[in-house]
C-alpha cells in the first residue's frame, strides 16, 4: 500500500512538473514574440536541419540587433564563446552611449549584457528601489518620472486610499504624484547613477 502511494505521488509530481515547464515555455514565447517575429517569411517544413538553416540565415534587423545577436545575449554569460563576445563588441561600438567607453569596458559588457523586450507601459525600474543593473535603449523610448509632493491637490485623486482634508464642499488631496521629467531614446542609457553610487533609484523609468 505504501509503495503504491509513493508511485502515485511520483506520477502526480511528474505531471505537475510537465505542466509547470509547459507554462514556462508559453510565458517565454509570449515575452519574446516581438523579436521572434523577425523570422523570414519562408515556410518551415518537417526537415529540422532545413528549418534551422532558414532561421539562421535571417539578415534583417529591428533596431541595432539581428535575431541571432539577440539570441546570443539571451544565453547565459558562461555559455558565450569568444567569437560571440567579439560579435557583441562590434555591435556595442554602434551605440552612442558605449562608443565613448574603451574596448576593455565593451568586452566586459559583452560577457554579461542581456537583451530584453518590454511592451509599452511597462515599468523598468521604480524610484526608491535598489539598483542591480544599468540599462541601454536599443529601440523605442523610456519616460523618466519622479515623485513630487502635491500640497494643494493639483492632480487627480489616486484610486487607492487617498489622504485628504475636506474643506466645505470639496476635497483637497495631499499626496505624492509621479511627474514626468525626461525621456531616454535609442542609444542612451539610464539607471547608472544609483548603480554606480550604490544607492536607491532616484527616478521611475517606464516604456513609452
C-alpha positions as CSV (number, residue, x, y, z in Angstrom):
1,X,0.0,0.0,0.0
2,X,2.8,2.4,0.9
3,X,4.7,1.6,-2.4
4,X,1.5,2.2,-4.4
5,X,1.0,5.6,-2.7
6,X,4.6,6.6,-3.4
7,X,4.2,5.6,-7.0
8,X,1.0,7.7,-7.3
9,X,2.8,10.6,-5.6
10,X,5.7,10.3,-8.1
11,X,3.3,10.3,-11.1
12,X,1.5,13.4,-9.7
13,X,4.8,15.2,-9.2
14,X,5.9,14.4,-12.8
15,X,2.6,15.7,-14.1
16,X,2.9,18.9,-12.2
17,X,6.5,19.3,-13.4
18,X,5.4,18.8,-17.0
19,X,2.6,21.3,-16.6
20,X,5.0,23.8,-14.9
21,X,7.6,23.5,-17.7
22,X,4.8,24.0,-20.4
23,X,3.6,27.2,-18.7
24,X,7.2,28.5,-18.5
25,X,7.6,27.8,-22.2
26,X,4.4,29.6,-23.1
27,X,5.5,32.6,-21.0
28,X,8.9,32.6,-22.7
29,X,7.3,32.6,-26.2
30,X,4.9,35.4,-25.2
31,X,7.8,37.6,-23.9
32,X,9.9,37.0,-26.9
33,X,7.1,37.1,-29.5
34,X,8.1,40.6,-30.7
35,X,11.7,39.9,-31.8
36,X,10.8,36.3,-32.9
37,X,8.5,37.9,-35.5
38,X,11.7,38.9,-37.4
39,X,11.9,35.3,-38.8
40,X,11.8,35.1,-42.6
41,X,8.5,34.5,-44.3
42,X,9.7,31.1,-45.7
43,X,7.5,28.2,-44.8
44,X,9.0,25.7,-42.3
45,X,8.7,22.0,-43.1
46,X,9.4,18.8,-41.3
47,X,13.1,18.9,-42.0
48,X,14.6,20.1,-38.8
49,X,18.0,21.0,-40.3
50,X,16.4,23.0,-43.1
51,X,14.3,24.9,-40.6
52,X,17.3,25.8,-38.6
53,X,19.2,26.9,-41.7
54,X,16.2,29.2,-42.7
55,X,16.2,30.8,-39.3
56,X,19.9,31.3,-39.0
57,X,20.1,32.9,-42.5
58,X,17.9,35.8,-41.4
59,X,19.7,39.1,-42.2
60,X,17.0,41.7,-41.3
61,X,17.2,43.9,-38.2
62,X,14.9,45.6,-35.8
63,X,16.8,48.3,-34.1
64,X,20.6,47.5,-33.9
65,X,20.5,43.8,-33.3
66,X,19.7,40.8,-35.6
67,X,17.7,37.9,-34.2
68,X,20.9,35.8,-33.8
69,X,22.6,38.6,-31.8
70,X,19.6,38.8,-29.6
71,X,19.8,35.0,-29.1
72,X,23.4,35.3,-28.1
73,X,22.5,38.0,-25.5
74,X,19.8,35.7,-24.1
75,X,22.4,33.0,-23.4
76,X,24.0,32.6,-20.1
77,X,27.2,34.6,-19.9
78,X,29.3,31.4,-19.2
79,X,28.0,29.8,-22.4
80,X,29.1,32.6,-24.8
81,X,32.0,31.8,-27.0
82,X,34.9,34.2,-27.6
83,X,33.6,34.7,-31.2
84,X,30.1,35.6,-29.9
85,X,31.6,38.1,-27.4
86,X,33.6,39.7,-30.2
87,X,30.5,40.0,-32.3
88,X,28.7,41.8,-29.5
89,X,31.7,44.1,-29.0
90,X,31.3,45.1,-32.7
91,X,27.6,45.9,-32.2
92,X,28.3,47.8,-29.0
93,X,30.6,50.2,-30.9
94,X,27.5,51.5,-32.7
95,X,25.8,52.6,-29.5
96,X,26.3,56.3,-28.8
97,X,26.3,55.5,-25.0
98,X,29.0,52.9,-25.4
99,X,31.2,54.4,-28.1
100,X,33.0,56.6,-25.6
101,X,34.0,53.7,-23.5
102,X,37.3,51.9,-24.0
103,X,37.3,48.5,-25.7
104,X,38.1,46.8,-22.4
105,X,34.8,48.0,-21.0
106,X,32.8,46.9,-24.0
107,X,34.5,43.5,-23.8
108,X,33.3,43.2,-20.2
109,X,29.8,44.2,-21.2
110,X,29.8,41.6,-24.0
111,X,30.3,38.9,-21.3
112,X,27.4,40.0,-19.1
113,X,24.9,42.2,-21.1
114,X,21.4,40.8,-21.6
115,X,18.7,41.5,-24.1
116,X,15.1,42.2,-23.0
117,X,12.0,43.3,-24.9
118,X,9.3,45.2,-22.9
119,X,5.9,46.3,-24.3
120,X,4.5,49.8,-23.9
121,X,3.5,50.9,-20.4
122,X,5.9,48.5,-18.6
123,X,7.8,49.8,-15.6
124,X,11.5,49.1,-15.9
125,X,12.7,50.4,-12.6
126,X,10.9,52.2,-9.7
127,X,12.1,55.2,-7.7
128,X,13.3,54.1,-4.2
129,X,14.2,50.5,-5.2
130,X,17.6,49.0,-5.0
131,X,19.8,49.2,-8.1
132,X,21.0,45.9,-9.7
133,X,21.7,46.9,-13.3
134,X,22.3,49.6,-15.9
135,X,20.0,49.8,-19.0
136,X,20.7,50.8,-22.6
137,X,17.9,51.7,-25.0
138,X,18.1,49.9,-28.4
139,X,14.6,50.8,-29.7
140,X,11.6,52.8,-28.5
141,X,11.5,55.4,-25.8
142,X,11.7,55.5,-22.0
143,X,9.8,58.0,-19.9
144,X,11.6,59.2,-16.8
145,X,9.4,60.4,-13.9
146,X,9.9,61.4,-10.2
147,X,7.7,61.6,-7.2
148,X,6.7,65.1,-6.1
149,X,4.6,66.2,-3.2
150,X,1.3,67.7,-4.2
151,X,0.3,70.0,-1.3
152,X,-2.8,71.6,-2.9
153,X,-4.4,68.7,-4.8
154,X,-3.5,69.9,-8.3
155,X,-3.6,66.4,-9.7
156,X,-6.3,63.7,-9.9
157,X,-7.2,61.6,-6.9
158,X,-5.4,58.3,-6.6
159,X,-7.6,55.2,-6.9
160,X,-6.4,53.8,-3.6
161,X,-6.9,55.3,-0.1
162,X,-6.1,58.9,-0.7
163,X,-5.0,61.2,2.2
164,X,-7.3,64.2,2.0
165,X,-8.7,67.1,4.0
166,X,-12.4,68.1,3.5
167,X,-13.0,71.8,3.2
168,X,-16.7,72.8,2.9
169,X,-18.0,71.1,-0.3
170,X,-14.7,70.0,-1.9
171,X,-11.7,67.8,-1.1
172,X,-8.1,68.8,-1.3
173,X,-5.8,65.8,-1.8
174,X,-2.3,65.9,-0.4
175,X,-0.1,63.1,-1.8
176,X,3.0,62.2,-3.9
177,X,2.4,62.3,-7.7
178,X,4.6,60.8,-10.5
179,X,5.6,63.7,-12.7
180,X,7.5,63.1,-16.0
181,X,10.8,64.8,-16.1
182,X,12.7,63.4,-19.1
183,X,12.9,60.9,-22.0
184,X,15.5,58.3,-23.0
185,X,15.8,57.5,-26.7
186,X,17.8,54.8,-28.6
187,X,21.5,55.0,-28.0
188,X,21.1,56.4,-24.4
189,X,21.5,54.8,-21.0
190,X,19.6,55.1,-17.7
191,X,19.9,53.7,-14.2
192,X,23.6,54.3,-14.0
193,X,23.6,56.8,-11.2
194,X,22.1,54.6,-8.5
195,X,24.1,51.6,-9.7
196,X,27.5,53.4,-9.6
197,X,26.9,55.1,-6.3
198,X,25.2,52.0,-4.7
199,X,22.1,54.0,-3.7
200,X,18.4,53.8,-4.2
201,X,16.8,54.6,-7.6
202,X,16.3,58.3,-8.0
203,X,13.6,58.1,-10.6
204,X,11.0,55.8,-12.2
205,X,11.5,54.6,-15.8
206,X,8.6,53.3,-17.9
207,X,8.4,52.2,-21.5
208,X,6.5,54.7,-23.8
